[in-house]
């Protein structure tokens, strides 16, 4: 073997050296830690930082294989096949978006505002199921339904539901079709739909553009709120009076979103800033 790797310390040095062109030192170190935990099945921090821990040749070969994939720009979450989201383990592949910290913030708001909630929650555009599953874990008396147009994404979502010991129901359906069958009446609807405008592609990193599903990311510049308009039509039918809507939004679309809600008779709404002080979420209540 040309590369001599025997210990955890060797892994960190190897990965930092190989990924130095794509990532800064801090990012490369974080990726190394993710690979170490994934390959060695580490669950306790002391082992992660035991620099002299000896690694089997089989695991060394896996580390090298993963690193070669990372050098193409493939996101580490796809390389190892999973990520952590709101303390849940979520399997991901290129049929699903990689969950973002902003989406965790959205989930956190819903949980904090609805701790005793016992009704139905619908997650429109569920993807990997991360939102639905995190809500099911943390709101155990609620009944969660996830909807997505992609059968491949729903396969992953169902796996994730079982992995996290939840009983989320999943339905195949197109958000743009307001006649989705099987939706229950719900007191809460949540969605992180496609909202990145085509013109914003130039601002995005290559590892997003080249690997993550465009169907789950992009909308046309001519109708950037198309999914929110469709969700409001669905809400007309299944969201209960005084029910709540929670959206993740494009930070540049806060004002148009407020206008859209006004046009649809939502008088109680609030833009919520994310941790980076961007207009990233909006919540509102359906009139009674």
C-alpha positions as CSV (number, residue, x, y, z in Angstrom):
1,X,0.0,0.0,0.0
2,X,1.5,3.3,-1.1
3,X,-0.1,5.3,1.7
4,X,0.9,4.4,5.2
5,X,-2.0,4.7,7.5
6,X,-2.1,2.9,10.8
7,X,-3.6,5.2,13.4
8,X,-6.3,7.8,13.8
9,X,-3.6,10.5,13.8
10,X,-2.5,9.1,10.4
11,X,-6.0,9.4,9.0
12,X,-6.3,13.0,10.0
13,X,-3.0,13.9,8.3
14,X,-3.9,11.9,5.2
15,X,-7.3,13.4,4.7
16,X,-6.1,17.0,5.3
17,X,-3.3,16.4,2.8
18,X,-5.6,15.0,0.2
19,X,-8.4,17.5,0.6
20,X,-6.3,20.6,1.0
21,X,-7.2,21.9,-2.5
22,X,-11.0,21.7,-1.9
23,X,-11.3,22.5,1.8
24,X,-9.6,24.7,4.4
25,X,-7.9,23.2,7.4
26,X,-10.9,23.4,9.7
27,X,-13.3,21.9,7.1
28,X,-10.9,19.1,6.3
29,X,-10.5,18.3,10.0
30,X,-14.3,18.2,10.4
31,X,-14.6,15.8,7.4
32,X,-11.9,13.6,8.9
33,X,-13.8,13.3,12.1
34,X,-17.0,12.4,10.2
35,X,-15.1,9.7,8.2
36,X,-13.4,8.3,11.3
37,X,-16.7,8.0,13.2
38,X,-18.5,6.5,10.2
39,X,-15.9,3.9,9.3
40,X,-14.8,2.9,12.8
41,X,-18.4,3.1,14.2
42,X,-17.2,5.4,17.0
43,X,-19.9,6.6,19.4
44,X,-17.7,7.9,22.3
45,X,-15.5,11.0,22.0
46,X,-12.4,9.6,23.8
47,X,-11.9,7.0,21.1
48,X,-12.3,9.7,18.4
49,X,-9.4,11.6,19.9
50,X,-7.2,8.5,20.7
51,X,-4.6,9.4,18.1
52,X,-2.7,6.1,18.5
53,X,-5.7,3.9,18.0
54,X,-4.7,1.2,15.5
55,X,-7.0,0.8,12.5
56,X,-7.5,-2.4,10.5
57,X,-6.3,-2.6,7.0
58,X,-9.9,-3.1,5.8
59,X,-10.9,0.2,7.4
60,X,-7.9,1.9,6.0
61,X,-8.9,0.9,2.5
62,X,-12.4,2.2,3.1
63,X,-11.0,5.5,4.3
64,X,-8.9,5.8,1.2
65,X,-11.9,4.9,-1.0
66,X,-14.1,7.5,0.7
67,X,-11.3,10.2,0.4
68,X,-11.0,9.5,-3.3
69,X,-14.8,10.2,-3.6
70,X,-14.5,13.4,-1.6
71,X,-11.7,14.6,-4.0
72,X,-14.3,14.7,-6.7
73,X,-16.3,17.2,-4.7
74,X,-18.9,14.7,-3.5
75,X,-20.4,15.9,-0.2
76,X,-19.2,13.8,2.8
77,X,-22.8,13.1,3.8
78,X,-23.3,11.3,0.5
79,X,-20.0,9.5,0.7
80,X,-20.7,8.0,4.1
81,X,-24.4,7.7,3.3
82,X,-25.8,9.5,6.3
83,X,-25.8,12.6,8.5
84,X,-27.1,13.8,11.8
85,X,-30.2,16.0,12.0
86,X,-31.7,17.2,15.2
87,X,-30.1,14.3,17.0
88,X,-31.6,11.8,14.5
89,X,-29.5,9.6,12.2
90,X,-30.7,10.3,8.6
91,X,-29.6,8.3,5.6
92,X,-29.1,10.3,2.5
93,X,-28.2,9.7,-1.2
94,X,-28.3,11.8,-4.4
95,X,-32.1,11.4,-4.5
96,X,-32.4,13.5,-1.3
97,X,-31.1,16.9,-0.2
98,X,-28.6,17.0,2.6
99,X,-30.4,18.5,5.6
100,X,-29.1,22.0,6.5
101,X,-28.7,23.7,9.9
102,X,-31.4,26.2,8.9
103,X,-33.9,23.4,8.6
104,X,-33.0,22.2,12.1
105,X,-33.8,25.7,13.3
106,X,-37.2,25.4,11.6
107,X,-37.8,22.1,13.4
108,X,-36.7,23.6,16.7
109,X,-39.3,26.4,16.4
110,X,-42.1,23.9,15.7
111,X,-41.1,21.7,18.6
112,X,-40.8,24.6,21.1
113,X,-44.2,26.0,20.1
114,X,-46.1,22.7,20.1
115,X,-44.7,20.5,22.8
116,X,-48.1,19.2,23.9
117,X,-49.6,18.9,20.4
118,X,-51.5,15.7,19.7
119,X,-53.0,16.2,16.2
120,X,-51.8,15.7,12.7
121,X,-48.8,17.3,11.1
122,X,-48.1,17.3,7.4
123,X,-44.6,17.7,6.0
124,X,-44.9,18.7,2.3
125,X,-41.8,17.8,0.2
126,X,-40.4,15.5,2.9
127,X,-37.3,14.3,1.0
128,X,-35.2,12.2,3.3
129,X,-38.0,12.6,5.9
130,X,-35.7,14.5,8.3
131,X,-38.3,17.1,9.3
132,X,-41.1,14.6,9.8
133,X,-38.9,12.2,11.7
134,X,-37.4,14.8,14.0
135,X,-40.9,16.0,14.8
136,X,-42.1,12.5,15.4
137,X,-39.3,11.8,17.9
138,X,-39.8,15.1,19.7
139,X,-43.6,15.4,19.6
140,X,-44.5,11.8,20.4
141,X,-48.3,12.4,20.6
142,X,-48.5,13.9,17.2
143,X,-49.3,11.9,14.0
144,X,-46.9,12.8,11.2
145,X,-47.4,12.5,7.4
146,X,-44.7,13.1,4.9
147,X,-45.4,13.8,1.2
148,X,-42.9,13.7,-1.7
149,X,-43.1,13.3,-5.5
150,X,-39.9,11.2,-5.6
151,X,-40.4,7.5,-5.0
152,X,-36.6,7.1,-4.4
153,X,-36.7,9.8,-1.7
154,X,-39.7,8.1,-0.1
155,X,-37.7,4.8,0.1
156,X,-35.0,6.6,2.0
157,X,-37.5,8.4,4.2
158,X,-39.2,5.1,5.2
159,X,-35.8,3.6,6.0
160,X,-35.0,6.7,8.2
161,X,-38.4,6.4,10.0
162,X,-37.5,2.8,11.0
163,X,-34.0,3.7,11.8
164,X,-35.2,6.3,14.3
165,X,-38.1,4.1,15.7
166,X,-40.8,6.4,14.4
167,X,-44.1,5.6,12.7
168,X,-44.3,8.4,10.2
169,X,-46.7,7.8,7.3
170,X,-45.4,8.6,3.8
171,X,-47.5,9.5,0.7
172,X,-46.3,9.9,-2.9
173,X,-47.8,13.1,-4.2
174,X,-46.9,16.3,-6.1
175,X,-47.2,19.5,-4.1
176,X,-48.2,21.3,-7.3
177,X,-51.3,19.1,-7.5
178,X,-53.7,20.3,-4.8
179,X,-55.6,17.1,-5.2
180,X,-53.1,14.9,-3.3
181,X,-55.1,11.9,-2.0
182,X,-54.8,10.5,1.5
183,X,-54.0,13.7,3.4
184,X,-55.5,14.0,6.8
185,X,-56.9,17.2,8.2
186,X,-54.1,18.8,10.2
187,X,-53.4,21.5,12.7
188,X,-49.8,22.0,11.4
189,X,-48.3,22.0,7.9
190,X,-44.6,22.4,7.5
191,X,-42.6,22.6,4.3
192,X,-39.0,23.3,3.1
193,X,-39.9,23.3,-0.7
194,X,-37.7,24.2,-3.6
195,X,-36.9,27.9,-3.4
196,X,-33.6,28.7,-5.0
197,X,-34.1,30.7,-8.2
198,X,-32.4,29.6,-11.4
199,X,-30.4,32.8,-11.5
200,X,-28.9,32.0,-8.1
201,X,-27.1,28.9,-9.4
202,X,-24.0,31.0,-10.0
203,X,-23.8,31.6,-6.2
204,X,-23.9,28.0,-5.2
205,X,-21.0,25.7,-4.5
206,X,-20.1,23.0,-7.0
207,X,-20.7,20.2,-4.5
208,X,-24.3,21.3,-4.3
209,X,-24.9,21.8,-8.1
210,X,-23.1,18.7,-9.1
211,X,-24.5,16.2,-6.6
212,X,-27.8,17.3,-5.0
213,X,-31.1,16.8,-6.8
214,X,-32.1,19.9,-8.7
215,X,-35.8,19.0,-8.6
216,X,-35.6,19.6,-4.8
217,X,-33.7,22.9,-5.1
218,X,-34.6,25.1,-7.9
219,X,-37.5,27.2,-9.2
220,X,-37.8,29.5,-12.1
221,X,-37.2,33.2,-11.7
222,X,-40.5,33.9,-13.3
223,X,-42.5,32.2,-10.5
224,X,-40.2,31.7,-7.5
225,X,-43.1,31.2,-5.1
226,X,-44.8,28.5,-7.1
227,X,-44.6,25.9,-4.4
228,X,-45.8,28.2,-1.6
229,X,-48.8,29.1,-3.7
230,X,-49.6,25.4,-4.2
231,X,-49.1,24.7,-0.5
232,X,-51.6,27.4,0.4
233,X,-54.1,25.8,-1.9
234,X,-53.6,22.5,-0.1
235,X,-53.9,24.3,3.2
236,X,-57.3,25.6,2.2
237,X,-58.5,22.0,2.1
238,X,-56.7,20.2,5.0
239,X,-55.4,22.8,7.4
240,X,-57.8,23.3,10.3
241,X,-59.0,26.8,11.4
242,X,-56.4,28.4,13.5
243,X,-53.9,25.8,12.2
244,X,-50.3,26.8,11.8
245,X,-48.1,26.9,8.7
246,X,-44.3,26.8,9.0
247,X,-42.1,27.5,5.9
248,X,-38.4,27.6,5.2
249,X,-37.9,30.4,2.6
250,X,-35.4,32.0,0.3
251,X,-33.8,34.8,2.3
252,X,-34.4,37.2,-0.6
253,X,-38.1,36.5,-0.7
254,X,-39.4,37.6,2.7
255,X,-41.4,40.6,1.4
256,X,-43.0,38.6,-1.5
257,X,-43.9,35.9,0.9
258,X,-45.6,38.3,3.3
259,X,-47.6,39.7,0.3
260,X,-48.6,36.2,-0.8
261,X,-49.9,35.4,2.7
262,X,-51.9,38.7,2.8
263,X,-53.4,37.8,-0.5
264,X,-54.5,34.5,0.9
265,X,-56.1,36.0,4.0
266,X,-53.3,35.0,6.4
267,X,-53.2,38.1,8.7
268,X,-51.1,36.5,11.5
269,X,-47.6,35.9,10.2
270,X,-44.0,36.4,11.3
271,X,-40.6,36.3,9.6
272,X,-38.1,34.5,11.7
273,X,-34.3,35.2,11.3
274,X,-31.9,32.3,11.3
275,X,-28.7,32.2,13.3
276,X,-26.9,34.1,10.5
277,X,-29.5,36.9,10.8
278,X,-31.1,36.0,7.5
279,X,-34.9,35.9,6.7
280,X,-35.0,32.2,6.5
281,X,-38.4,31.1,8.0
282,X,-41.9,32.3,8.1
283,X,-44.8,31.1,10.3
284,X,-48.5,32.0,10.2
285,X,-51.9,31.0,11.4
286,X,-55.0,30.2,9.3
287,X,-57.9,32.5,10.2
288,X,-60.6,30.8,12.3
